[in-house]
Amino acid sequence: MKRILIIEDEPSLVLTLRDRLESEGYDVVAAADGATGEEKAAEGSFDVIILDLNLPGKNGLDVCRDLRGRGVETPVLMLTARGDVTDRVVGLKLGADDYLPKPFDMLELLARLEALYRRRPVSAKPGPDGQAAFGDVRVDFDGAVVTRGGEELELSALEWRLLRYLVDHPDRVLPRDLLLDEVWGYEATPVTRTVDVHVSSLRQKIEEKPSHPRHIVTVHGQGYKFVPGG
């Protein structure tokens, strides 16, 4: 099912959009302010984001800029009630993929969303030849070779198992207990921080900005998630 995030503070519009989008087969999540919407967008796996320009607390331009700064590449359709073309130009320069002025026709919105959906980042699950790619990382699991930006990286055996499990389960929240069971095995009985330490180590090697990871993201209170198109 296609997942869409609506960041909009007008309840009646959110209700209208939710009803229509769900009838079109979308799984809809909504946020009523910029800060909440940004966190949902950063932590969740969405195919498209509808982002209003005028939001309480943090406006849509700032949300879009900060999401791109955090490595979130989910296509963004920006809504604006303003007639000033400058806002639209700024929005596109900050990373929005398209814009639609209010009031808008629902059929046009659906067409725009479908176009953005087709442009969404693709999965990085390995093909039959054991190859996978995400961002500037290329992985050959069969040959045990991984490169970032063309430079070969050295991974420990455990880091290889962790990376393989993450890549095999894209866009899913993976609790620490599950990772302990599947990657370390029941017999290992590692301490609680083991997963966090190894995730941090793997991030240092494959993430361009480990402190603001694009691919191995933390889902607060739940675990981790591998986002190939982050």
C-alpha positions as CSV (number, residue, x, y, z in Angstrom):
1,M,0.0,0.0,0.0
2,K,1.2,3.5,-0.8
3,R,2.0,5.5,2.3
4,I,1.5,9.3,2.4
5,L,2.2,11.8,5.1
6,I,0.0,15.0,5.2
7,I,1.5,17.9,7.2
8,E,-1.4,20.3,7.4
9,D,-3.1,22.2,10.2
10,E,-6.5,22.7,8.7
11,P,-8.7,19.9,10.1
12,S,-11.4,20.0,7.4
13,L,-8.8,19.8,4.6
14,V,-7.0,16.9,6.3
15,L,-10.3,15.1,6.7
16,T,-11.2,15.6,3.0
17,L,-7.7,14.5,1.9
18,R,-7.7,11.5,4.1
19,D,-11.1,10.3,2.9
20,R,-10.2,10.6,-0.8
21,L,-6.7,9.3,-0.5
22,E,-7.7,6.3,1.5
23,S,-10.4,5.5,-1.1
24,E,-7.6,5.7,-3.7
25,G,-5.6,3.1,-1.8
26,Y,-3.2,5.2,0.2
27,D,-2.3,4.6,3.8
28,V,-2.6,8.1,5.3
29,V,-0.7,9.6,8.3
30,A,-1.3,13.2,9.3
31,A,0.5,15.8,11.4
32,A,-1.0,19.2,12.4
33,D,2.2,21.2,12.9
34,G,5.7,21.5,11.3
35,A,7.8,20.0,14.0
36,T,5.6,16.9,14.5
37,G,5.4,16.5,10.7
38,E,9.2,16.7,10.3
39,E,9.8,14.0,12.9
40,K,7.1,11.7,11.4
41,A,8.7,12.2,8.0
42,A,12.2,11.5,9.3
43,E,11.2,8.4,11.3
44,G,8.6,6.9,9.0
45,S,8.7,5.3,5.6
46,F,6.5,7.3,3.2
47,D,6.1,7.3,-0.6
48,V,5.0,11.0,-0.8
49,I,4.7,13.9,1.6
50,I,2.0,16.6,1.3
51,L,3.4,19.7,3.0
52,D,1.5,22.9,3.7
53,L,3.5,26.1,3.6
54,N,1.7,27.9,6.5
55,L,2.1,25.7,9.6
56,P,2.1,26.6,13.3
57,G,5.5,26.6,15.0
58,K,7.6,25.7,12.0
59,N,6.6,26.7,8.5
60,G,6.7,24.4,5.5
61,L,9.8,25.9,4.0
62,D,11.8,25.3,7.1
63,V,10.4,21.7,7.4
64,C,11.4,21.0,3.8
65,R,14.9,22.4,4.2
66,D,15.5,20.5,7.4
67,L,14.2,17.2,6.0
68,R,16.6,17.5,3.0
69,G,19.3,18.4,5.4
70,R,18.6,15.2,7.4
71,G,18.9,13.1,4.2
72,V,15.1,12.5,3.8
73,E,14.6,12.2,0.0
74,T,10.8,11.4,0.0
75,P,9.1,13.4,-2.7
76,V,7.4,16.5,-1.3
77,L,4.3,18.2,-2.8
78,M,4.0,21.6,-1.2
79,L,0.6,23.3,-0.7
80,T,0.4,27.1,-0.5
81,A,-2.4,29.6,-0.3
82,R,-0.1,32.4,-1.2
83,G,-0.1,33.9,-4.7
84,D,3.5,35.1,-4.5
85,V,5.6,33.0,-6.9
86,T,8.7,33.7,-4.8
87,D,7.5,31.3,-2.1
88,R,7.1,28.5,-4.7
89,V,10.5,29.2,-6.2
90,V,12.1,29.1,-2.7
91,G,10.2,25.9,-1.9
92,L,11.6,24.2,-5.0
93,K,15.1,25.4,-4.3
94,L,14.9,24.0,-0.7
95,G,14.0,20.6,-2.0
96,A,10.3,20.4,-2.7
97,D,9.5,18.4,-5.8
98,D,6.3,20.1,-6.8
99,Y,3.8,22.6,-5.6
100,L,0.0,23.1,-5.8
101,P,-1.7,26.4,-4.8
102,K,-4.9,26.4,-2.8
103,P,-7.7,26.0,-3.6
104,F,-6.9,23.0,-5.8
105,D,-8.8,20.4,-7.8
106,M,-8.6,17.0,-6.2
107,L,-8.1,15.2,-9.5
108,E,-5.0,17.4,-10.2
109,L,-3.7,16.6,-6.7
110,L,-4.1,12.9,-7.4
111,A,-2.3,13.2,-10.7
112,R,0.6,15.1,-9.0
113,L,0.8,12.5,-6.3
114,E,0.9,9.7,-8.8
115,A,3.7,11.4,-10.7
116,L,5.7,11.9,-7.5
117,Y,5.1,8.3,-6.4
118,R,6.7,7.0,-9.6
119,R,9.8,9.1,-8.7
120,R,10.1,7.8,-5.2
121,P,13.5,6.1,-4.1
122,V,13.7,2.5,-5.1
123,S,14.4,-0.4,-2.7
124,A,18.0,-1.6,-2.2
125,K,17.2,-5.2,-1.6
126,P,19.9,-7.4,-3.2
127,G,19.2,-8.9,-6.5
128,P,19.9,-12.5,-7.5
129,D,23.6,-11.7,-8.0
130,G,23.9,-10.5,-4.4
131,Q,24.4,-6.9,-5.3
132,A,22.7,-4.0,-3.5
133,A,23.0,-0.2,-3.8
134,F,21.8,2.8,-1.7
135,G,23.0,6.4,-1.8
136,D,26.7,6.2,-2.8
137,V,27.2,2.8,-1.2
138,R,27.6,-0.4,-3.3
139,V,27.5,-3.8,-1.8
140,D,28.5,-7.2,-3.2
141,F,27.4,-9.6,-0.5
142,D,28.6,-12.7,-2.4
143,G,32.1,-11.2,-2.9
144,A,32.1,-9.5,0.6
145,V,33.0,-6.1,-0.9
146,V,31.4,-2.8,0.1
147,T,32.3,0.6,-1.2
148,R,31.2,4.2,-0.4
149,G,32.0,6.8,-3.0
150,G,34.2,4.3,-4.8
151,E,36.3,3.6,-1.7
152,E,36.3,0.1,-0.3
153,L,35.3,-0.2,3.3
154,E,36.4,-2.8,5.9
155,L,33.5,-4.5,7.8
156,S,33.7,-7.0,10.6
157,A,31.9,-10.3,10.2
158,L,29.2,-9.1,12.6
159,E,28.8,-5.8,10.7
160,W,28.3,-7.8,7.5
161,R,25.6,-9.8,9.1
162,L,23.9,-6.7,10.5
163,L,24.1,-4.9,7.2
164,R,22.7,-7.9,5.3
165,Y,19.8,-8.1,7.7
166,L,19.0,-4.4,7.4
167,V,19.2,-4.5,3.6
168,D,17.0,-7.6,3.5
169,H,14.3,-5.8,5.5
170,P,14.0,-2.3,4.1
171,D,11.6,0.3,5.5
172,R,10.6,-1.8,8.5
173,V,11.0,-1.0,12.1
174,L,13.4,-3.5,13.6
175,P,13.3,-3.7,17.4
176,R,16.6,-4.3,19.2
177,D,15.4,-7.6,20.5
178,L,14.6,-8.8,17.0
179,L,18.1,-7.8,15.8
180,L,19.7,-9.5,18.8
181,D,17.8,-12.7,17.9
182,E,18.4,-12.6,14.1
183,V,21.9,-11.2,13.9
184,W,23.6,-12.2,17.1
185,G,21.6,-15.4,17.8
186,Y,20.0,-16.6,21.0
187,E,23.2,-18.1,22.3
188,A,25.1,-14.8,22.2
189,T,23.1,-13.2,25.1
190,P,24.8,-9.8,24.5
191,V,24.4,-6.8,26.8
192,T,21.6,-4.3,26.0
193,R,23.9,-1.7,24.3
194,T,25.4,-4.2,21.9
195,V,23.0,-3.4,19.1
196,D,23.4,0.4,19.5
197,V,27.2,0.1,19.6
198,H,27.4,-1.9,16.4
199,V,24.8,0.2,14.6
200,S,26.9,3.3,15.5
201,S,30.0,1.6,14.1
202,L,28.3,0.6,10.9
203,R,27.0,4.2,10.5
204,Q,30.5,5.5,10.8
205,K,31.5,3.5,7.8
206,I,28.5,3.7,5.4
207,E,26.8,7.0,6.3
208,E,28.0,10.3,4.8
209,K,27.1,12.1,8.0
210,P,26.9,9.5,10.8
211,S,25.4,12.0,13.3
212,H,22.5,12.6,10.8
213,P,22.1,9.1,9.2
214,R,20.2,8.8,6.0
215,H,19.9,5.0,5.8
216,I,20.1,3.5,9.3
217,V,17.7,5.6,11.1
218,T,16.6,5.5,14.8
219,V,12.9,5.0,15.5
220,H,12.8,6.4,19.0
221,G,11.5,3.9,21.6
222,Q,11.2,1.1,19.0
223,G,14.5,0.3,17.3
224,Y,16.1,1.0,13.9
225,K,15.0,1.1,10.3
226,F,16.9,0.8,7.1
227,V,15.8,3.4,4.5
228,P,17.5,2.7,1.2
229,G,16.3,5.9,-0.4
230,G,17.0,8.1,2.5
